[in-house]
Amino acid sequence: MKKLVRLLLTIALAFAVFTGFRWYRYITNTDSPYDEIGITLNNAMPGPINAWGCAKLKTTFGSSLPPYGCAAENAIQWK
């Protein structure tokens, strides 16, 4: 039973690390703010983390339309 719990914890930790790395890579990219997986991950993040990610994307891509999750009510302006 102990081995099963350890295996499940290891899988959960690996998933969290991979997801966090993938999200951070999207936030710090310089190619495009429209990566589908990155948008989904950023939109799923809690409020303060999402706000930080959107601010970072706005710094890099401020002249383009914001991706889903970083747009204001009118979908044209950044949050």
C-alpha positions as CSV (number, residue, x, y, z in Angstrom):
1,M,0.0,0.0,0.0
2,K,2.9,2.3,0.8
3,K,4.4,1.8,-2.6
4,L,1.1,2.6,-4.3
5,V,0.8,5.9,-2.4
6,R,4.4,6.8,-3.2
7,L,3.8,6.0,-6.9
8,L,0.7,8.2,-7.0
9,L,2.4,11.0,-5.2
10,T,5.3,10.8,-7.6
11,I,3.0,10.9,-10.6
12,A,1.1,13.9,-9.2
13,L,4.3,15.7,-8.5
14,A,5.6,15.0,-12.0
15,F,2.3,16.2,-13.5
16,A,2.5,19.4,-11.5
17,V,6.1,20.1,-12.4
18,F,5.5,19.5,-16.1
19,T,2.3,21.6,-16.1
20,G,4.1,24.4,-14.3
21,F,7.1,24.3,-16.6
22,R,4.8,24.3,-19.7
23,W,2.8,27.3,-18.3
24,Y,6.0,29.3,-17.5
25,R,7.5,28.6,-20.9
26,Y,4.3,30.0,-22.5
27,I,4.4,33.1,-20.3
28,T,8.0,33.9,-21.0
29,N,7.9,33.1,-24.8
30,T,8.6,35.7,-27.4
31,D,7.0,34.0,-30.4
32,S,3.3,34.3,-30.0
33,P,0.7,34.8,-27.3
34,Y,-1.8,32.5,-29.1
35,D,-0.5,29.0,-28.1
36,E,-3.6,27.0,-27.4
37,I,-2.1,24.9,-24.6
38,G,-0.5,27.9,-22.9
39,I,-3.8,29.9,-23.1
40,T,-5.7,27.0,-21.5
41,L,-3.1,26.6,-18.7
42,N,-2.9,30.4,-18.0
43,N,-6.7,30.6,-17.9
44,A,-6.9,27.7,-15.4
45,M,-4.4,29.3,-13.0
46,P,-5.7,31.0,-9.8
47,G,-6.4,34.8,-10.0
48,P,-3.0,36.2,-8.9
49,I,-1.0,33.8,-11.0
50,N,-3.2,34.4,-14.0
51,A,-2.8,38.2,-13.5
52,W,1.0,37.9,-13.3
53,G,1.0,35.8,-16.4
54,C,-1.2,38.3,-18.3
55,A,1.0,41.2,-17.2
56,K,4.1,39.4,-18.4
57,L,2.4,38.6,-21.8
58,K,1.2,42.2,-22.0
59,T,4.8,43.4,-21.6
60,T,5.9,41.2,-24.4
61,F,2.9,41.4,-26.7
62,G,1.1,44.6,-25.7
63,S,0.5,45.8,-29.2
64,S,-1.5,42.7,-30.3
65,L,-4.9,41.4,-29.2
66,P,-4.9,39.7,-25.9
67,P,-5.4,35.9,-25.7
68,Y,-8.4,34.4,-24.0
69,G,-8.1,34.8,-20.2
70,C,-6.2,38.1,-20.5
71,A,-8.7,40.2,-22.3
72,A,-10.9,42.8,-20.7
73,E,-14.7,42.8,-21.0
74,N,-14.6,44.1,-24.6
75,A,-12.1,41.4,-25.7
76,I,-9.9,44.0,-27.4
77,Q,-8.0,45.5,-24.4
78,W,-5.7,43.7,-22.0
79,K,-6.9,43.3,-18.3
